[in-house]
Amino acid sequence: MAYVGFGRADLDLARNVIGGLGVIYLLVGILGFIVPMMLGLIPHGYTVFDNLLHLVLGVLSIAVAWFLQSGPTPVRR
């Protein structure tokens, strides 16, 4: 993520990383409602706030990745 955020990455790579992370957040949010203990990985389980936060972050990330337009890339010297 640091390479995409601070490196000289193109816009398509940034869209793919943001979209991929959004899908992961969305899956974690949905799994938090189905399996609150995450198969023993989280001993105290998720709260409803945690699940909603993951769902909102996932939807926002996917929306940003979807609506981020790739235009002509400027030439770097």
Backbone as a printed PyTorch tensor [residue, N CA C, xyz], in Angstrom:
tensor([[[  0.8160,  -1.1750,   0.0000],
         [  0.0000,   0.0000,   0.0000],
         [  0.8640,   1.2430,   0.0000]],

        [[  2.0080,   1.1950,   0.6630],
         [  2.8800,   2.3610,   0.6910],
         [  3.4220,   2.6400,  -0.7060]],

        [[  3.7050,   1.5870,  -1.4550],
         [  4.1950,   1.7900,  -2.8230],
         [  3.1470,   2.4740,  -3.6840]],

        [[  1.9060,   2.0550,  -3.5340],
         [  0.8250,   2.6490,  -4.3240],
         [  0.5520,   4.0690,  -3.8590]],

        [[  0.6110,   4.3110,  -2.5570],
         [  0.2940,   5.6310,  -2.0310],
         [  1.3850,   6.6500,  -2.2520]],

        [[  2.6410,   6.2520,  -2.0770],
         [  3.7300,   7.2050,  -2.1450],
         [  4.6540,   6.9940,  -3.3360]],

        [[  4.5820,   5.8340,  -3.9410],
         [  5.4580,   5.5390,  -5.0650],
         [  4.9230,   6.1360,  -6.3530]],

        [[  5.6260,   5.8530,  -7.3850],
         [  5.2150,   6.3440,  -8.6970],
         [  4.3840,   5.2710,  -9.3920]],

        [[  3.2130,   5.0620,  -8.8580],
         [  2.3160,   4.0430,  -9.4040],
         [  1.2770,   4.7120, -10.2980]],

        [[  0.7770,   3.9690, -11.2480],
         [ -0.2460,   4.5310, -12.1150],
         [ -1.6250,   4.4150, -11.4560]],

        [[ -2.5820,   5.0630, -12.0410],
         [ -3.9180,   5.1500, -11.4670],
         [ -4.6360,   3.8110, -11.4870]],

        [[ -4.3820,   2.9970, -12.4970],
         [ -5.0400,   1.6850, -12.5660],
         [ -4.6020,   0.7780, -11.4200]],

        [[ -3.3230,   0.8410, -11.0640],
         [ -2.8430,   0.0430,  -9.9360],
         [ -3.4900,   0.5140,  -8.6420]],

        [[ -3.6080,   1.8080,  -8.4670],
         [ -4.2540,   2.3500,  -7.2630],
         [ -5.7170,   1.9190,  -7.2080]],

        [[ -6.4130,   1.9490,  -8.3470],
         [ -7.8110,   1.5020,  -8.3820],
         [ -7.9280,   0.0400,  -7.9940]],

        [[ -7.0320,  -0.7950,  -8.4890],
         [ -7.0860,  -2.2180,  -8.1740],
         [ -6.8280,  -2.4790,  -6.6970]],

        [[ -5.8600,  -1.7790,  -6.1220],
         [ -5.5490,  -1.9740,  -4.7040],
         [ -6.7040,  -1.4900,  -3.8350]],

        [[ -7.2580,  -0.3190,  -4.1350],
         [ -8.3790,   0.2120,  -3.3590],
         [ -9.5970,  -0.7020,  -3.4930]],

        [[ -9.8710,  -1.1740,  -4.6930],
         [-11.0000,  -2.0810,  -4.8960],
         [-10.8100,  -3.4110,  -4.1840]],

        [[ -9.6000,  -3.9440,  -4.2320],
         [ -9.3100,  -5.2080,  -3.5450],
         [ -9.4510,  -5.0910,  -2.0350]],

        [[ -8.9380,  -4.0090,  -1.4840],
         [ -9.0900,  -3.7930,  -0.0480],
         [-10.5500,  -3.5730,   0.3290]],

        [[-11.3020,  -2.9200,  -0.5420],
         [-12.7230,  -2.7340,  -0.2910],
         [-13.4710,  -4.0500,  -0.2480]],

        [[-13.1240,  -4.9650,  -1.1500],
         [-13.7600,  -6.2880,  -1.1500],
         [-13.4040,  -7.0480,   0.1280]],

        [[-12.1490,  -6.9370,   0.5650],
         [-11.7350,  -7.6080,   1.8030],
         [-12.4930,  -7.0340,   2.9990]],

        [[-12.5930,  -5.6950,   3.0790],
         [-13.3470,  -5.0810,   4.1750],
         [-14.8100,  -5.5300,   4.1420]],

        [[-15.3770,  -5.5890,   2.9570],
         [-16.7690,  -6.0040,   2.8330],
         [-16.9630,  -7.4490,   3.2950]],

        [[-16.0630,  -8.3320,   2.9140],
         [-16.1510,  -9.7310,   3.3380],
         [-15.9960,  -9.8750,   4.8510]],

        [[-15.0600,  -9.1120,   5.4320],
         [-14.8740,  -9.1770,   6.8870],
         [-16.1160,  -8.6620,   7.6010]],

        [[-16.7420,  -7.6160,   7.0650],
         [-17.9630,  -7.0970,   7.6670],
         [-19.1080,  -8.0880,   7.6040]],

        [[-19.2490,  -8.7780,   6.4750],
         [-20.3170,  -9.7770,   6.3420],
         [-20.0260, -10.9900,   7.2170]],

        [[-18.7730, -11.4440,   7.2160],
         [-18.4210, -12.5930,   8.0610],
         [-18.5660, -12.2750,   9.5400]],

        [[-18.4030, -11.0250,   9.9230],
         [-18.5670, -10.6440,  11.3200],
         [-19.9720, -10.8620,  11.8170]],

        [[-20.9670, -10.7280,  10.9400],
         [-22.3420, -11.0130,  11.3390],
         [-22.6130, -12.5140,  11.3860]],

        [[-21.9860, -13.2620,  10.4900],
         [-22.2410, -14.7070,  10.4020],
         [-21.4420, -15.4710,  11.4560]],

        [[-20.1450, -15.1670,  11.5500],
         [-19.2430, -15.8650,  12.4810],
         [-18.5710, -14.8020,  13.3510]],

        [[-19.1910, -14.3790,  14.4490],
         [-18.6450, -13.2550,  15.2240],
         [-17.2760, -13.5170,  15.8420]],

        [[-16.9500, -14.7570,  16.1320],
         [-15.6490, -15.0560,  16.7440],
         [-14.5590, -15.2730,  15.6950]],

        [[-14.8940, -15.2190,  14.4170],
         [-13.9610, -15.4380,  13.3070],
         [-13.1520, -16.7210,  13.4820]],

        [[-13.8790, -17.8060,  13.7920],
         [-13.3040, -19.1490,  13.9200],
         [-12.1960, -19.2070,  14.9630]],

        [[-12.3470, -18.4440,  16.0410],
         [-11.3760, -18.4500,  17.1270],
         [-10.2340, -17.4670,  16.9710]],

        [[-10.1660, -16.7360,  15.8740],
         [ -9.0820, -15.7800,  15.6740],
         [ -9.2250, -14.5570,  16.5740]],

        [[-10.4630, -14.1720,  16.8670],
         [-10.7210, -13.0240,  17.7230],
         [-11.4690, -13.5490,  18.9510]],

        [[-10.8110, -13.5890,  20.1060],
         [-11.4190, -14.2500,  21.2610],
         [-12.6790, -13.5670,  21.7970]],

        [[-12.8110, -12.2730,  21.6680],
         [-13.9720, -11.5760,  22.2090],
         [-15.0200, -11.2630,  21.1530]],

        [[-14.7350, -11.5600,  19.9160],
         [-15.7000, -11.3430,  18.8440],
         [-15.8060,  -9.8850,  18.4340]],

        [[-16.4820,  -9.6760,  17.3370],
         [-16.7350,  -8.3340,  16.8350],
         [-18.0150,  -7.7960,  17.4490]],

        [[-18.0790,  -6.4920,  17.5640],
         [-19.3240,  -5.8540,  17.9590],
         [-20.0620,  -5.4240,  16.6950]],

        [[-21.2750,  -4.9780,  16.8590],
         [-22.0530,  -4.5080,  15.7100],
         [-21.3790,  -3.2870,  15.1010]],

        [[-20.7820,  -2.4320,  15.9320],
         [-20.0710,  -1.2600,  15.4170],
         [-18.9170,  -1.6690,  14.5120]],

        [[-18.1560,  -2.6820,  14.9210],
         [-17.0420,  -3.1570,  14.1000],
         [-17.5420,  -3.6620,  12.7460]],

        [[-18.6110,  -4.4220,  12.7650],
         [-19.1660,  -4.9550,  11.5190],
         [-19.6480,  -3.8310,  10.6030]],

        [[-20.3670,  -2.8740,  11.1790],
         [-20.8590,  -1.7550,  10.3690],
         [-19.7140,  -0.9060,   9.8310]],

        [[-18.6690,  -0.7150,  10.6390],
         [-17.5080,   0.0450,  10.1760],
         [-16.8390,  -0.6510,   8.9970]],

        [[-16.6680,  -1.9670,   9.0780],
         [-16.0720,  -2.7060,   7.9630],
         [-16.9530,  -2.6340,   6.7150]],

        [[-18.2560,  -2.7390,   6.9000],
         [-19.1580,  -2.6570,   5.7470],
         [-19.1000,  -1.2770,   5.0880]],

        [[-19.1110,  -0.2250,   5.8940],
         [-19.0630,   1.1360,   5.3430],
         [-17.7380,   1.3870,   4.6380]],

        [[-16.6250,   0.9860,   5.2540],
         [-15.3170,   1.1720,   4.6130],
         [-15.2140,   0.3680,   3.3200]],

        [[-15.7720,  -0.8290,   3.3170],
         [-15.7390,  -1.6400,   2.1090],
         [-16.5340,  -1.0140,   0.9790]],

        [[-17.7390,  -0.5470,   1.2850],
         [-18.5870,   0.0750,   0.2590],
         [-17.9420,   1.3720,  -0.2480]],

        [[-17.3990,   2.1830,   0.6630],
         [-16.7470,   3.4300,   0.2360],
         [-15.5170,   3.1600,  -0.6270]],

        [[-14.7280,   2.1690,  -0.2480],
         [-13.5310,   1.8450,  -1.0370],
         [-13.8950,   1.3570,  -2.4320]],

        [[-14.9030,   0.5110,  -2.5110],
         [-15.3290,   0.0210,  -3.8260],
         [-15.9000,   1.1590,  -4.6570]],

        [[-16.6450,   2.0720,  -4.0210],
         [-17.1970,   3.2110,  -4.7540],
         [-16.0980,   4.1270,  -5.2660]],

        [[-15.0850,   4.3730,  -4.4490],
         [-13.9650,   5.2170,  -4.8960],
         [-13.2370,   4.5420,  -6.0480]],

        [[-12.9980,   3.2410,  -5.9370],
         [-12.3070,   2.5300,  -7.0130],
         [-13.1450,   2.5110,  -8.2860]],

        [[-14.4470,   2.4170,  -8.1530],
         [-15.3260,   2.3560,  -9.3200],
         [-15.3990,   3.7010, -10.0320]],

        [[-15.5070,   4.7810,  -9.2680],
         [-15.7130,   6.0920,  -9.8720],
         [-14.4180,   6.8370, -10.1740]],

        [[-13.2810,   6.2950,  -9.7760],
         [-12.0030,   6.9260, -10.0600],
         [-11.6980,   6.7440, -11.5400]],

        [[-11.6760,   7.8210, -12.2550],
         [-11.4840,   7.7620, -13.7070],
         [-10.0110,   7.7090, -14.0510]],

        [[ -9.6620,   6.8620, -14.9710],
         [ -8.2820,   6.8470, -15.4410],
         [ -8.2120,   7.6780, -16.7060]],

        [[ -7.4430,   8.7070, -16.6290],
         [ -7.2610,   9.6020, -17.7670],
         [ -5.8510,   9.4800, -18.2990]],

        [[ -5.4640,  10.4140, -19.1250],
         [ -4.0990,  10.3690, -19.6260],
         [ -3.1180,  10.6360, -18.4850]],

        [[ -2.1050,   9.7990, -18.3970],
         [ -1.1230,   9.9550, -17.3290],
         [ -0.1080,  10.9960, -17.7400]],

        [[  0.2430,  11.8880, -16.8200],
         [  1.2410,  12.9110, -17.1590],
         [  2.6320,  12.2820, -17.2850]],

        [[  3.4340,  12.8660, -18.1230],
         [  4.7890,  12.3910, -18.3320],
         [  5.6520,  12.9330, -17.2110]],

        [[  6.3730,  12.0270, -16.5490],
         [  7.2560,  12.4340, -15.4440],
         [  8.6690,  12.4960, -15.9420]],

        [[  9.3410,  13.5000, -15.5010],
         [ 10.7390,  13.6480, -15.9400],
         [ 11.6960,  13.4400, -14.8140]]])
